[in-house]
Amino acid sequence: MRTYKVLKTETEYKEALDRTISIFHAEPDAPEFQELELLLVLVKDYEDKNIVIPTLKAIEVVKLKMEERGLKAKDLEPIIGSKGHVSLVLSGKRELTLKMARALRTFLGIPPEVFLPEMG
């Protein structure tokens, strides 16, 4: 097994990531398995410190889920209300209510925490 240290540069990160991918399917009894476990910790640590994942607004998540399922705005009318109301919500001109968020969470299978930042 190679000697590893905390990843501090993008080059080190990429090298560790490449190695992780190359031994990713190591079985627990394989010699590379301990190396894989260590690399996963190092890669996660680097990513946590250096890679910012943008958070999506709840309505953006709703639109993505609609696209995934091939849904149209009219499919949300029973949940949100009239065609005009749905249009205002999807365009961001009208805020989601708690009642809408609950219904959309159930209908589209969206985790509740997606709606929490906007409900506070």
PyMOL commands that set and color helices and strands:
alter all, ss='L'
color gray80, all
select helices_A, chain A and resi 10-22+32-50+58-69+73-80+83-90+98-108+112-114+116-119
alter helices_A, ss='H'
color red, helices_A
deselect
rebuild
show_as cartoon
